[in-house]
Amino acid sequence: MERKLAAHLFNETWRLIEKPDRTAEEDTLMIHSAHASRYHWQLVGDSSHKAIGEWQISRVYSLLSLSDPAVYHARLCLEICETQSLSPFLTGCAHEAMARALSSNDKTSARLHHQAACELAMLVQDSEDRGILESDLKSIAIRE
């Protein structure tokens, strides 16, 4: 049950991320569903589920221009990936999250994380995963 709930909440968060005309209420719901998904993965998931949950929470906060919580959750994601020696794809996604979260406030660090993610993308064997990571990296605007 927990696993189904975690996956459902993840997918609901993603639906809201992709919704172009979200209301303020839906923005709030998006935050809550991302955190709820991560909570349920804490109970039944492995380290990759936990890292992906932190990545999604960071993405939500970045999308809403809330850089402090975006950076906080991107750091948690990166910490999980590094301490658990997760795949180049997941570690690349963690660096992508850091680059996105830092892109408006700390351009130098954002560029370093962006570069690290690009280097890790080259190590991703699965072409679909590599394409996802590369597409996400292209969507980050690191402002001057």
PyRosetta script that sets phi, psi and omega in degrees:
from pyrosetta import init, pose_from_sequence

init()
pose = pose_from_sequence("MERKLAAHLFNETWRLIEKPDRTAEEDTLMIHSAHASRYHWQLVGDSSHKAIGEWQISRVYSLLSLSDPAVYHARLCLEICETQSLSPFLTGCAHEAMARALSSNDKTSARLHHQAACELAMLVQDSEDRGILESDLKSIAIRE")
pose.set_psi(1, -46.4)
pose.set_omega(1, -179.3)
pose.set_phi(2, -59.6)
pose.set_psi(2, -42.4)
pose.set_omega(2, -178.7)
pose.set_phi(3, -62.7)
pose.set_psi(3, -44.1)
pose.set_omega(3, 178.7)
pose.set_phi(4, -63.8)
pose.set_psi(4, -41.2)
pose.set_omega(4, 179.7)
pose.set_phi(5, -65.5)
pose.set_psi(5, -44.0)
pose.set_omega(5, 178.6)
pose.set_phi(6, -59.9)
pose.set_psi(6, -45.7)
pose.set_omega(6, 180.0)
pose.set_phi(7, -66.3)
pose.set_psi(7, -41.9)
pose.set_omega(7, 178.8)
pose.set_phi(8, -61.0)
pose.set_psi(8, -45.1)
pose.set_omega(8, -179.8)
pose.set_phi(9, -66.5)
pose.set_psi(9, -37.6)
pose.set_omega(9, 175.1)
pose.set_phi(10, -59.5)
pose.set_psi(10, -48.6)
pose.set_omega(10, -179.2)
pose.set_phi(11, -65.3)
pose.set_psi(11, -37.2)
pose.set_omega(11, 177.5)
pose.set_phi(12, -65.5)
pose.set_psi(12, -40.1)
pose.set_omega(12, 176.3)
pose.set_phi(13, -61.5)
pose.set_psi(13, -44.8)
pose.set_omega(13, -179.0)
pose.set_phi(14, -63.3)
pose.set_psi(14, -39.0)
pose.set_omega(14, 176.7)
pose.set_phi(15, -58.8)
pose.set_psi(15, -42.9)
pose.set_omega(15, 179.9)
pose.set_phi(16, -70.1)
pose.set_psi(16, -36.8)
pose.set_omega(16, 176.6)
pose.set_phi(17, -57.6)
pose.set_psi(17, -42.9)
pose.set_omega(17, -175.8)
pose.set_phi(18, -82.7)
pose.set_psi(18, -9.2)
pose.set_omega(18, -178.4)
pose.set_phi(19, -73.9)
pose.set_psi(19, 119.9)
pose.set_omega(19, -174.6)
pose.set_phi(20, -73.1)
pose.set_psi(20, -26.1)
pose.set_omega(20, -173.5)
pose.set_phi(21, -119.0)
pose.set_psi(21, 49.1)
pose.set_omega(21, 179.7)
pose.set_phi(22, -64.0)
pose.set_psi(22, 144.7)
pose.set_omega(22, 172.8)
pose.set_phi(23, -87.3)
pose.set_psi(23, 168.9)
pose.set_omega(23, 175.7)
pose.set_phi(24, -60.5)
pose.set_psi(24, -37.4)
pose.set_omega(24, 178.1)
pose.set_phi(25, -64.4)
pose.set_psi(25, -39.6)
pose.set_omega(25, 177.9)
pose.set_phi(26, -69.4)
pose.set_psi(26, -32.8)
pose.set_omega(26, 174.0)
pose.set_phi(27, -59.6)
pose.set_psi(27, -44.2)
pose.set_omega(27, 178.8)
pose.set_phi(28, -65.2)
pose.set_psi(28, -43.1)
pose.set_omega(28, 177.5)
pose.set_phi(29, -61.0)
pose.set_psi(29, -38.7)
pose.set_omega(29, 179.0)
pose.set_phi(30, -61.0)
pose.set_psi(30, -43.2)
pose.set_omega(30, 177.3)
pose.set_phi(31, -61.5)
pose.set_psi(31, -48.6)
pose.set_omega(31, -177.1)
pose.set_phi(32, -64.7)
pose.set_psi(32, -41.6)
pose.set_omega(32, -178.0)
pose.set_phi(33, -68.4)
pose.set_psi(33, -35.2)
pose.set_omega(33, 177.2)
pose.set_phi(34, -64.3)
pose.set_psi(34, -45.3)
pose.set_omega(34, 179.1)
pose.set_phi(35, -66.5)
pose.set_psi(35, -39.5)
pose.set_omega(35, -180.0)
pose.set_phi(36, -65.0)
pose.set_psi(36, -40.9)
pose.set_omega(36, 177.1)
pose.set_phi(37, -59.6)
pose.set_psi(37, -47.7)
pose.set_omega(37, -179.7)
pose.set_phi(38, -60.9)
pose.set_psi(38, -39.9)
pose.set_omega(38, 178.2)
pose.set_phi(39, -59.3)
pose.set_psi(39, -47.2)
pose.set_omega(39, -178.8)
pose.set_phi(40, -67.5)
pose.set_psi(40, -34.8)
pose.set_omega(40, 175.4)
pose.set_phi(41, -66.4)
pose.set_psi(41, -29.3)
pose.set_omega(41, 176.5)
pose.set_phi(42, -59.7)
pose.set_psi(42, -34.8)
pose.set_omega(42, -176.6)
pose.set_phi(43, -80.6)
pose.set_psi(43, -32.4)
pose.set_omega(43, -172.0)
pose.set_phi(44, -129.7)
pose.set_psi(44, -5.7)
pose.set_omega(44, -175.0)
pose.set_phi(45, -97.8)
pose.set_psi(45, 174.3)
pose.set_omega(45, 174.6)
pose.set_phi(46, -100.6)
pose.set_psi(46, -172.8)
pose.set_omega(46, -175.8)
pose.set_phi(47, -63.1)
pose.set_psi(47, -30.9)
pose.set_omega(47, 178.2)
pose.set_phi(48, -67.2)
pose.set_psi(48, -39.5)
pose.set_omega(48, 176.8)
pose.set_phi(49, -62.5)
pose.set_psi(49, -40.8)
pose.set_omega(49, -179.5)
pose.set_phi(50, -66.1)
pose.set_psi(50, -42.3)
pose.set_omega(50, 178.6)
pose.set_phi(51, -63.7)
pose.set_psi(51, -44.7)
pose.set_omega(51, 179.8)
pose.set_phi(52, -63.2)
pose.set_psi(52, -38.4)
pose.set_omega(52, 177.2)
pose.set_phi(53, -61.8)
pose.set_psi(53, -44.6)
pose.set_omega(53, 178.0)
pose.set_phi(54, -65.2)
pose.set_psi(54, -38.5)
pose.set_omega(54, 177.0)
pose.set_phi(55, -59.3)
pose.set_psi(55, -45.9)
pose.set_omega(55, -178.0)
pose.set_phi(56, -65.6)
pose.set_psi(56, -40.9)
pose.set_omega(56, 178.2)
pose.set_phi(57, -61.1)
pose.set_psi(57, -44.4)
pose.set_omega(57, 178.1)
pose.set_phi(58, -60.1)
pose.set_psi(58, -41.9)
pose.set_omega(58, 178.9)
pose.set_phi(59, -60.2)
pose.set_psi(59, -42.8)
pose.set_omega(59, 179.3)
pose.set_phi(60, -60.4)
pose.set_psi(60, -49.2)
pose.set_omega(60, -179.3)
pose.set_phi(61, -65.5)
pose.set_psi(61, -36.6)
pose.set_omega(61, 176.4)
pose.set_phi(62, -63.5)
pose.set_psi(62, -43.6)
pose.set_omega(62, 179.2)
pose.set_phi(63, -59.2)
pose.set_psi(63, -34.3)
pose.set_omega(63, -179.1)
pose.set_phi(64, -91.2)
pose.set_psi(64, 8.4)
pose.set_omega(64, 180.0)
pose.set_phi(65, 58.5)
pose.set_psi(65, 38.3)
pose.set_omega(65, 176.2)
pose.set_phi(66, -109.4)
pose.set_psi(66, 83.1)
pose.set_omega(66, -167.8)
pose.set_phi(67, -68.4)
pose.set_psi(67, -37.1)
pose.set_omega(67, -177.7)
pose.set_phi(68, -61.4)
pose.set_psi(68, -52.1)
pose.set_omega(68, 177.4)
pose.set_phi(69, -68.0)
pose.set_psi(69, -28.8)
pose.set_omega(69, 176.7)
pose.set_phi(70, -62.8)
pose.set_psi(70, -44.9)
pose.set_omega(70, 178.8)
pose.set_phi(71, -66.1)
pose.set_psi(71, -43.0)
pose.set_omega(71, -179.6)
pose.set_phi(72, -55.6)
pose.set_psi(72, -49.3)
pose.set_omega(72, -177.0)
pose.set_phi(73, -75.0)
pose.set_psi(73, -31.0)
pose.set_omega(73, 174.4)
pose.set_phi(74, -64.8)
pose.set_psi(74, -39.2)
pose.set_omega(74, 177.1)
pose.set_phi(75, -63.2)
pose.set_psi(75, -42.4)
pose.set_omega(75, 177.2)
pose.set_phi(76, -61.1)
pose.set_psi(76, -42.6)
pose.set_omega(76, 178.4)
pose.set_phi(77, -60.1)
pose.set_psi(77, -48.7)
pose.set_omega(77, -178.9)
pose.set_phi(78, -63.5)
pose.set_psi(78, -39.7)
pose.set_omega(78, 178.7)
pose.set_phi(79, -62.2)
pose.set_psi(79, -44.1)
pose.set_omega(79, 177.9)
pose.set_phi(80, -61.4)
pose.set_psi(80, -46.7)
pose.set_omega(80, -178.7)
pose.set_phi(81, -60.4)
pose.set_psi(81, -42.9)
pose.set_omega(81, -176.8)
pose.set_phi(82, -74.8)
pose.set_psi(82, -42.8)
pose.set_omega(82, -177.9)
pose.set_phi(83, -72.7)
pose.set_psi(83, -26.1)
pose.set_omega(83, -179.0)
pose.set_phi(84, -100.8)
pose.set_psi(84, 4.3)
pose.set_omega(84, -179.3)
pose.set_phi(85, 50.0)
pose.set_psi(85, 52.1)
pose.set_omega(85, -179.3)
pose.set_phi(86, -74.8)
pose.set_psi(86, 171.5)
pose.set_omega(86, -172.4)
pose.set_phi(87, -61.1)
pose.set_psi(87, 159.8)
pose.set_omega(87, 174.8)
pose.set_phi(88, -57.0)
pose.set_psi(88, -34.7)
pose.set_omega(88, 178.8)
pose.set_phi(89, -62.0)
pose.set_psi(89, -52.5)
pose.set_omega(89, -177.8)
pose.set_phi(90, -67.2)
pose.set_psi(90, -39.2)
pose.set_omega(90, 177.9)
pose.set_phi(91, -67.2)
pose.set_psi(91, -37.6)
pose.set_omega(91, 174.9)
pose.set_phi(92, -62.3)
pose.set_psi(92, -40.3)
pose.set_omega(92, 177.2)
pose.set_phi(93, -64.4)
pose.set_psi(93, -35.6)
pose.set_omega(93, 177.5)
pose.set_phi(94, -64.2)
pose.set_psi(94, -43.4)
pose.set_omega(94, 177.1)
pose.set_phi(95, -67.2)
pose.set_psi(95, -36.4)
pose.set_omega(95, 175.8)
pose.set_phi(96, -60.7)
pose.set_psi(96, -43.3)
pose.set_omega(96, 178.8)
pose.set_phi(97, -62.5)
pose.set_psi(97, -41.7)
pose.set_omega(97, 177.7)
pose.set_phi(98, -63.3)
pose.set_psi(98, -44.6)
pose.set_omega(98, 179.7)
pose.set_phi(99, -60.5)
pose.set_psi(99, -44.1)
pose.set_omega(99, -179.4)
pose.set_phi(100, -64.9)
pose.set_psi(100, -45.2)
pose.set_omega(100, -177.2)
pose.set_phi(101, -65.9)
pose.set_psi(101, -33.3)
pose.set_omega(101, -178.1)
pose.set_phi(102, -91.4)
pose.set_psi(102, -7.6)
pose.set_omega(102, -168.6)
pose.set_phi(103, -59.1)
pose.set_psi(103, -27.6)
pose.set_omega(103, -179.1)
pose.set_phi(104, -98.6)
pose.set_psi(104, -12.1)
pose.set_omega(104, -174.1)
pose.set_phi(105, -117.0)
pose.set_psi(105, -35.8)
pose.set_omega(105, -175.3)
pose.set_phi(106, -135.3)
pose.set_psi(106, 79.4)
pose.set_omega(106, -173.6)
pose.set_phi(107, -60.7)
pose.set_psi(107, -36.8)
pose.set_omega(107, -179.3)
pose.set_phi(108, -63.1)
pose.set_psi(108, -50.0)
pose.set_omega(108, 178.2)
pose.set_phi(109, -65.8)
pose.set_psi(109, -37.8)
pose.set_omega(109, 178.5)
pose.set_phi(110, -59.7)
pose.set_psi(110, -43.4)
pose.set_omega(110, 179.0)
pose.set_phi(111, -63.5)
pose.set_psi(111, -39.6)
pose.set_omega(111, 178.9)
pose.set_phi(112, -63.0)
pose.set_psi(112, -43.0)
pose.set_omega(112, 178.9)
pose.set_phi(113, -69.2)
pose.set_psi(113, -37.2)
pose.set_omega(113, 178.2)
pose.set_phi(114, -62.2)
pose.set_psi(114, -44.9)
pose.set_omega(114, 179.3)
pose.set_phi(115, -64.0)
pose.set_psi(115, -42.0)
pose.set_omega(115, 178.2)
pose.set_phi(116, -61.6)
pose.set_psi(116, -41.0)
pose.set_omega(116, 179.0)
pose.set_phi(117, -66.0)
pose.set_psi(117, -40.0)
pose.set_omega(117, 177.6)
pose.set_phi(118, -61.5)
pose.set_psi(118, -42.3)
pose.set_omega(118, 179.5)
pose.set_phi(119, -65.7)
pose.set_psi(119, -39.4)
pose.set_omega(119, 178.5)
pose.set_phi(120, -69.8)
pose.set_psi(120, -34.1)
pose.set_omega(120, 178.5)
pose.set_phi(121, -57.8)
pose.set_psi(121, -36.0)
pose.set_omega(121, 179.6)
pose.set_phi(122, -65.6)
pose.set_psi(122, -20.7)
pose.set_omega(122, -179.6)
pose.set_phi(123, -90.6)
pose.set_psi(123, -8.4)
pose.set_omega(123, -177.1)
pose.set_phi(124, -75.1)
pose.set_psi(124, 119.9)
pose.set_omega(124, -177.2)
pose.set_phi(125, -73.6)
pose.set_psi(125, -41.7)
pose.set_omega(125, -177.1)
pose.set_phi(126, -73.7)
pose.set_psi(126, 120.7)
pose.set_omega(126, -174.7)
pose.set_phi(127, -65.5)
pose.set_psi(127, -33.2)
pose.set_omega(127, 178.5)
pose.set_phi(128, -67.2)
pose.set_psi(128, -46.5)
pose.set_omega(128, 177.9)
pose.set_phi(129, -61.5)
pose.set_psi(129, -44.1)
pose.set_omega(129, 179.3)
pose.set_phi(130, -60.1)
pose.set_psi(130, -42.3)
pose.set_omega(130, 178.8)
pose.set_phi(131, -63.1)
pose.set_psi(131, -38.8)
pose.set_omega(131, 177.6)
pose.set_phi(132, -62.4)
pose.set_psi(132, -48.7)
pose.set_omega(132, -178.7)
pose.set_phi(133, -63.5)
pose.set_psi(133, -45.4)
pose.set_omega(133, -179.3)
pose.set_phi(134, -64.0)
pose.set_psi(134, -38.8)
pose.set_omega(134, 177.6)
pose.set_phi(135, -64.5)
pose.set_psi(135, -43.6)
pose.set_omega(135, 177.6)
pose.set_phi(136, -61.6)
pose.set_psi(136, -40.4)
pose.set_omega(136, 180.0)
pose.set_phi(137, -65.0)
pose.set_psi(137, -37.5)
pose.set_omega(137, 179.1)
pose.set_phi(138, -67.0)
pose.set_psi(138, -22.7)
pose.set_omega(138, -177.4)
pose.set_phi(139, -84.2)
pose.set_psi(139, -2.2)
pose.set_omega(139, -178.5)
pose.set_phi(140, -91.5)
pose.set_psi(140, 122.9)
pose.set_omega(140, 175.9)
pose.set_phi(141, -102.0)
pose.set_psi(141, 110.3)
pose.set_omega(141, 178.0)
pose.set_phi(142, -94.6)
pose.set_psi(142, 103.3)
pose.set_omega(142, -173.6)
pose.set_phi(143, -71.9)
pose.set_psi(143, 146.6)
pose.set_omega(143, 176.1)
pose.set_phi(144, -81.0)
pose.dump_pdb("model.pdb")
